[in-house]
Amino acid sequence: MFSRISDPRFLNMTEQEKRWLDNIKKAFYVSDLALTSGTPEDVTLEALFKAIDTAKTLRRSLRGEDTSFHENKKRFIEFLGLEIPCASAGTPHFHLRKRGTGNLRGFTFGELVYAIRCMIHENENLNAAEGIDYHILVDWSVRNTLTLGNLVNEQFVINGWFLANRLREVLAKFITGVEGTVAFAEHRSCSISCRPPIGSIVSDRQRTFSNS
């Protein structure tokens, strides 16, 4: 995740890069609040996807790579694949029947997640409980972070709690890794974790607002 990024580079982030990091933390905190709200289906994944979009941009910037929206799908999936091997291109496919066209096509796990991200970007939460006719649905009915989901009649029903937890782990490692590297270089204490306590990661702006 942090290959080809030197410690001095972390210490010399631009104002834009610091802003991106703060935006990632802001979205992460919003997703944590949604997870504990009792109604996670409308906000949790939306916030996590926003954080991932920004995290992959920040990582590319720190590596001196192009940060435009060019090839966004490829770059989104590449970022997930850094910590979720089955999300990478070329991994086994889920064969799903696309609604509307009726075509059967294969989706890697990364493509499946990106498809959910695109629908949520269109304000469609894909909540299985709402009777949506789509080839991918998100089930929030049972709070279980160990089961991926089920493939039923060429339609994949993914466990929302599993997906949110796994995306949270990826983002937590990125956030605490960046901040931990800076703290270590500055001889401060640090902790890098993929499972920080709920609500423990907060953006500077959110912290300022809550203290005002």
Steps between C-alpha positions, in 0.01 A plus 500: 500500500787740577758375253699768316409765760796614711466622858612854402217507245244440775656782699475738206141457390356794310200691634285319243626162618430592861152607394447165327609315815260705710219427253571127524477518880182705475328239281634219719344659808167551320496130409574406863204708617278334240610152608379571853187695402262207460449591132834429332365437152480858371832655607759243607619376161459839335742655751747211472505523121566873518790429735642233268476729197698765689746253655601357166553856373713595802709184466563569133596858579749388766651262244531776241235348272216650300204597722245583229170312470642307204444124539320551831353148503839338442666712767219443753529123455880515514479676837265234639727227366788630713330351807229275351671258259172366361408852386789515253457467126530144372353339813201257488170639378143504625275439199200730524204571270489875438153648536382697201718321243459144626866434422699261716845634585775437750586742780812480712445598863660837424265558206204400714598755766555769235157427349345555845699823532365627167138425591537667839652800319162516322328502844391136476583311821425154349342396832373145450212566741357760263427255217735647240540320167875510443771237452675608823321566829621591850352315797508672842250266668750300711793667674775259402846603380619146418276405206553653156155431357314268267471447126135424424356463150790691341449789745752573776372607841797633693503534878512874570663451841777285351567748219497805727732331750750393232509844335537659844804280570668606174440868569600478865835350406556778246402784735688372805794400280540852365454664838713239676791547260492876555481458877788250504718732292423781743584274799140491621304194610287336236269206438427342163187287493249361253238478777497824699212559743181635344507879498870525586607641161377856460597774257653819633194695387259264677708517818509882487124515448423260785721699737352837407 
